[in-house]
Amino acid sequence: MSATSASTDVPRRLGTRRSWSDRAFRGTLVAGGAAVLAIMGLVGVFLLIRAWSALHRAGWSFFTTAAWEPDSGNFGIAAILVGTILIATVAVSVAVPLALGVALYISEYAPVRLRQPLVSVVDLMAAIPSVVFGLWGFFFLQGHVTGLARWLSTTFGWFPPFSVPGSDPHDPLATATVYTSSTFIAGLVVAMMIAPVVASIMREVFMQAPVGEREGALALGSTRWGVIRRVVLPYGKGGIIGGTMLGLGRALGETIAVYMIISPVFAVQWHVLANGGSSVSSLIALRYGESTPFGTSALMAAGLALFLMTLVVNFAASSVVARSRSGASS
């Protein structure tokens, strides 16, 4: 090789040439993601524009006032925000353990011939309309859960959220109406709504746990529960968190079921077992048809607060899931 040819040799650049179908698929995905972000941003801008007059008039008192009289200038979301958080807390506290048990049974314990029917049943439950759950809660659950509410008040009444003002839980002749239409019952109905969704997400993640690690744990003498505790649950942490946060997001925004169960009370109601309460979504459903233009602006401000709260929950969950092992791999 001559000195001239050696001096002109350069490393060949290696690269992948995408076909037109790959470029089209990539462009479709990018356009879809950008459209989702754009729509979400437009929704936020729309709510902000419609809510600006109410927010400008109320100022920071909008977040500290526990009354809802927008036409007189006395309105705020303190009460309904507390009610929304309490309903979502009750729902998640009941739904997550139930969904975790269902997901583990289907993925780890159920016989193969029963696994697919159980998956179909859980997925069908997730598709039931919320109004059906509301009717079930109003006509069936509300009458059968008052005994549990009375027991909780009797046993854990020393804990302020479980106390019921104006009622003696030890009196067997006390009326049971103080325990109906409560935050607790609304939370149970919402829990039944979000449990199938949470269980489906957890199940899919659990079934993706590495087979090699499962077999390695069994080869070292681990029991089935040991495999779940040492392999499946650590791997599925992202799915557990993601499913929980997705269920929490739906619980925060649930409207019809809560509207049908709870008795509207526009005051800060910390007693989850007592009659009365409210949420942001049920307030909008209750007052939208009869609101004046300024009242509609106030409702839009309440919707904007719920929108931002849901975004914060979902973004926090996505950041946690992305750092987990299952979330990073998916």
VMD Tcl script that draws the C-alpha trace (Angstrom):
set ca {
  {0.00 0.00 0.00}
  {1.39 3.37 -1.01}
  {1.76 6.31 1.33}
  {-0.78 8.30 -0.71}
  {-3.53 5.69 -0.45}
  {-2.85 5.16 3.26}
  {-3.24 8.87 3.96}
  {-6.59 9.04 2.16}
  {-8.19 6.05 3.91}
  {-10.94 7.05 6.33}
  {-13.17 4.87 8.54}
  {-16.41 3.94 6.90}
  {-19.47 5.37 8.66}
  {-21.94 2.70 9.63}
  {-25.63 3.45 9.94}
  {-29.09 2.00 9.61}
  {-31.20 3.08 6.72}
  {-34.83 3.04 7.70}
  {-37.40 1.92 5.20}
  {-40.38 4.10 4.34}
  {-42.64 1.94 6.53}
  {-40.35 2.45 9.55}
  {-40.28 6.19 8.96}
  {-44.05 6.31 8.57}
  {-44.57 4.30 11.76}
  {-42.15 6.51 13.70}
  {-43.83 9.64 12.38}
  {-47.25 8.30 13.37}
  {-46.07 7.60 16.91}
  {-44.47 11.02 17.26}
  {-47.59 12.71 15.88}
  {-49.80 10.74 18.25}
  {-47.72 11.66 21.29}
  {-47.59 15.30 20.26}
  {-51.37 15.32 19.70}
  {-51.99 13.96 23.19}
  {-49.80 16.64 24.75}
  {-51.41 19.34 22.60}
  {-54.94 18.26 23.52}
  {-54.04 18.14 27.20}
  {-52.53 21.62 26.97}
  {-55.58 22.95 25.12}
  {-57.87 21.54 27.81}
  {-55.85 23.30 30.49}
  {-55.84 26.58 28.55}
  {-59.59 26.34 27.96}
  {-60.29 25.76 31.66}
  {-57.98 28.62 32.64}
  {-59.65 31.06 30.24}
  {-63.16 30.12 31.37}
  {-62.16 30.17 35.06}
  {-60.16 33.39 34.99}
  {-62.96 35.75 36.03}
  {-63.80 33.60 39.10}
  {-60.15 33.13 40.05}
  {-59.44 36.84 39.62}
  {-62.33 37.75 41.90}
  {-61.74 35.12 44.58}
  {-57.94 35.18 44.68}
  {-56.23 32.82 47.09}
  {-59.41 32.55 49.16}
  {-60.67 30.21 46.44}
  {-58.54 27.48 48.06}
  {-59.47 28.26 51.68}
  {-63.20 29.05 51.57}
  {-65.56 26.19 52.46}
  {-68.76 27.68 51.00}
  {-70.19 27.71 47.48}
  {-72.16 30.88 46.78}
  {-70.42 32.31 43.70}
  {-73.07 34.91 42.90}
  {-72.59 36.50 46.31}
  {-68.79 36.32 46.08}
  {-68.39 33.71 48.82}
  {-67.09 30.57 47.19}
  {-64.12 28.22 47.38}
  {-63.09 24.59 47.04}
  {-61.71 23.88 50.51}
  {-64.66 21.65 51.48}
  {-65.05 19.81 48.19}
  {-61.30 19.35 47.86}
  {-61.17 17.66 51.26}
  {-64.14 15.49 50.27}
  {-62.52 14.53 46.97}
  {-59.28 13.50 48.69}
  {-61.11 11.51 51.39}
  {-63.28 9.63 48.85}
  {-60.20 8.80 46.78}
  {-58.29 7.72 49.90}
  {-61.06 5.33 50.98}
  {-61.32 3.97 47.43}
  {-57.59 3.35 47.04}
  {-57.26 1.87 50.55}
  {-59.90 -0.74 49.70}
  {-59.18 -1.28 45.99}
  {-55.39 -1.73 46.04}
  {-55.22 -4.72 48.47}
  {-58.18 -6.32 46.67}
  {-56.62 -5.77 43.25}
  {-53.22 -7.01 44.45}
  {-54.76 -10.23 45.71}
  {-56.72 -10.77 42.48}
  {-53.65 -10.08 40.32}
  {-51.43 -12.44 42.33}
  {-54.04 -15.21 42.28}
  {-54.54 -15.00 38.52}
  {-50.83 -14.79 37.69}
  {-49.42 -17.18 40.31}
  {-52.05 -19.51 41.77}
  {-54.97 -19.93 39.36}
  {-55.09 -23.17 37.33}
  {-54.31 -22.69 33.66}
  {-57.86 -23.61 32.58}
  {-59.32 -20.90 34.85}
  {-56.79 -18.16 34.15}
  {-58.25 -16.84 30.90}
  {-61.89 -16.85 32.14}
  {-60.81 -14.93 35.24}
  {-58.92 -12.42 33.11}
  {-62.01 -11.93 30.95}
  {-64.26 -11.43 33.98}
  {-61.94 -8.83 35.51}
  {-61.63 -6.98 32.21}
  {-65.42 -7.00 31.76}
  {-65.87 -5.57 35.25}
  {-63.61 -2.67 34.25}
  {-66.01 -1.91 31.37}
  {-69.16 -1.64 33.50}
  {-70.57 1.93 33.32}
  {-70.22 4.02 36.45}
  {-73.97 4.65 36.64}
  {-74.48 0.90 37.18}
  {-72.08 0.97 40.12}
  {-73.92 4.02 41.41}
  {-77.27 2.23 41.29}
  {-75.78 -0.83 42.98}
  {-74.30 1.32 45.71}
  {-77.50 3.28 46.27}
  {-80.00 0.40 46.32}
  {-77.88 -2.45 47.71}
  {-74.57 -1.49 49.30}
  {-75.86 1.49 51.25}
  {-78.37 -0.63 53.14}
  {-75.97 -3.47 53.89}
  {-72.88 -1.53 54.93}
  {-74.36 0.52 57.76}
  {-73.56 -2.30 60.20}
  {-69.91 -2.14 59.20}
  {-69.94 1.66 59.52}
  {-71.48 1.41 62.99}
  {-68.86 -1.17 64.03}
  {-66.02 1.03 62.76}
  {-67.45 3.99 64.64}
  {-67.83 1.92 67.82}
  {-64.37 0.36 67.66}
  {-62.29 3.16 66.20}
  {-64.33 6.19 67.23}
  {-61.30 7.51 69.13}
  {-59.80 8.22 65.70}
  {-61.42 11.52 64.57}
  {-62.22 10.51 60.94}
  {-64.12 7.46 62.24}
  {-66.19 9.34 64.79}
  {-69.80 10.35 64.00}
  {-70.86 13.59 65.73}
  {-74.32 13.54 67.26}
  {-74.62 9.76 67.37}
  {-73.90 7.20 70.08}
  {-72.59 4.05 68.39}
  {-73.17 2.05 71.59}
  {-76.92 2.77 71.50}
  {-78.62 -0.18 69.70}
  {-81.73 1.92 69.08}
  {-79.86 4.79 67.42}
  {-80.97 5.52 63.87}
  {-78.80 4.17 61.08}
  {-79.46 7.08 58.73}
  {-76.46 8.95 60.13}
  {-74.24 6.34 58.45}
  {-75.82 6.51 54.98}
  {-74.84 8.75 52.05}
  {-71.39 9.08 53.55}
  {-67.89 9.49 52.21}
  {-67.18 5.92 53.30}
  {-69.96 4.42 51.16}
  {-69.04 6.58 48.18}
  {-65.42 5.47 48.56}
  {-66.45 1.80 48.62}
  {-68.43 2.21 45.40}
  {-65.52 3.94 43.70}
  {-63.19 1.21 45.01}
  {-65.27 -1.44 43.23}
  {-64.99 0.64 40.06}
  {-61.22 1.07 40.06}
  {-60.23 -2.35 41.44}
  {-60.57 -4.18 38.06}
  {-58.42 -1.58 36.28}
  {-55.72 -1.72 38.96}
  {-55.82 -5.54 39.00}
  {-55.42 -5.74 35.21}
  {-52.31 -3.55 35.25}
  {-50.74 -5.44 38.14}
  {-51.51 -8.80 36.56}
  {-49.83 -7.92 33.27}
  {-46.67 -6.78 35.06}
  {-46.54 -9.80 37.38}
  {-46.80 -12.20 34.44}
  {-43.73 -10.55 32.85}
  {-41.46 -11.37 35.79}
  {-38.32 -13.12 34.43}
  {-38.75 -16.87 34.17}
  {-35.07 -17.43 34.87}
  {-35.27 -15.69 38.21}
  {-38.42 -17.65 39.12}
  {-36.73 -20.95 38.28}
  {-33.56 -19.92 40.07}
  {-35.45 -19.13 43.25}
  {-37.30 -22.46 43.07}
  {-34.03 -24.30 42.45}
  {-32.60 -22.77 45.61}
  {-35.49 -24.21 47.61}
  {-37.82 -21.24 47.73}
  {-41.56 -21.76 48.17}
  {-44.17 -20.26 45.84}
  {-44.75 -17.43 48.30}
  {-40.99 -16.95 48.52}
  {-40.84 -16.54 44.74}
  {-43.64 -13.97 44.90}
  {-41.98 -12.07 47.74}
  {-38.41 -12.18 46.38}
  {-38.97 -12.02 42.62}
  {-42.48 -11.08 41.51}
  {-43.28 -8.24 43.88}
  {-39.88 -6.47 43.57}
  {-40.06 -6.77 39.78}
  {-43.67 -5.60 39.67}
  {-43.18 -2.56 41.91}
  {-43.63 -0.26 38.94}
  {-46.89 -1.93 37.97}
  {-48.19 -1.72 41.53}
  {-47.42 1.99 41.74}
  {-48.65 2.71 38.23}
  {-51.90 0.81 38.72}
  {-52.49 2.49 42.07}
  {-51.93 5.96 40.66}
  {-54.15 5.24 37.65}
  {-56.89 4.10 39.99}
  {-56.33 7.18 42.14}
  {-56.70 9.39 39.09}
  {-60.03 7.81 38.24}
  {-61.17 7.98 41.85}
  {-60.40 11.70 42.00}
  {-62.51 12.41 38.92}
  {-65.41 10.01 39.40}
  {-68.73 11.84 39.05}
  {-71.94 9.87 38.59}
  {-71.44 7.19 41.22}
  {-70.44 9.74 43.87}
  {-73.27 12.06 42.84}
  {-75.83 9.25 43.28}
  {-74.53 8.14 46.69}
  {-73.39 11.15 48.69}
  {-75.50 13.91 50.24}
  {-73.99 17.29 49.28}
  {-72.61 19.18 52.27}
  {-70.53 22.27 51.52}
  {-68.49 22.17 54.70}
  {-65.19 20.54 55.60}
  {-66.35 17.03 56.53}
  {-63.53 15.03 58.10}
  {-65.84 12.30 59.42}
  {-65.87 9.70 56.66}
  {-68.58 7.58 58.31}
  {-71.03 10.43 58.86}
  {-73.80 11.45 56.50}
  {-72.86 14.09 53.93}
  {-69.87 15.22 51.95}
  {-68.99 16.39 48.50}
  {-66.40 16.21 45.73}
  {-65.29 18.48 42.92}
  {-66.82 16.35 40.18}
  {-70.16 15.89 41.96}
  {-70.33 19.64 42.63}
  {-69.92 20.35 38.91}
  {-72.61 17.80 38.02}
  {-74.96 19.21 40.67}
  {-74.60 22.92 39.95}
  {-73.79 23.18 36.25}
  {-77.38 23.21 34.95}
  {-78.54 26.04 37.20}
  {-75.42 28.21 37.26}
  {-75.19 31.79 36.08}
  {-72.30 32.76 33.77}
  {-70.17 33.70 36.77}
  {-71.21 30.50 38.56}
  {-70.12 28.54 35.51}
  {-66.75 30.29 35.67}
  {-66.44 29.25 39.31}
  {-67.22 25.65 38.35}
  {-64.58 25.84 35.64}
  {-62.10 26.99 38.28}
  {-62.99 23.95 40.39}
  {-62.51 21.74 37.33}
  {-59.14 23.36 36.68}
  {-58.03 22.55 40.23}
  {-59.08 18.92 39.76}
  {-57.32 18.81 36.38}
  {-54.05 20.06 37.85}
  {-54.26 17.74 40.85}
  {-54.76 14.73 38.57}
  {-51.83 15.80 36.40}
  {-49.54 16.08 39.42}
  {-50.54 12.60 40.61}
  {-49.99 11.02 37.20}
  {-46.66 12.73 36.53}
  {-45.40 11.74 39.98}
  {-46.46 8.15 39.34}
  {-44.82 8.05 35.90}
  {-41.52 9.29 37.34}
  {-41.59 6.56 40.00}
  {-42.57 3.85 37.50}
  {-39.81 4.89 35.09}
  {-37.21 4.33 37.81}
  {-38.51 0.88 38.66}
  {-37.25 -2.28 37.01}
  {-40.50 -3.27 35.27}
  {-41.19 0.30 34.20}
  {-37.71 0.75 32.73}
  {-37.98 -2.49 30.77}
  {-41.39 -1.60 29.35}
}
mol new
graphics top color blue
foreach p $ca { graphics top sphere $p radius 0.5 }
foreach p [lrange $ca 0 end-1] q [lrange $ca 1 end] { graphics top cylinder $p $q radius 0.2 }
display resetview
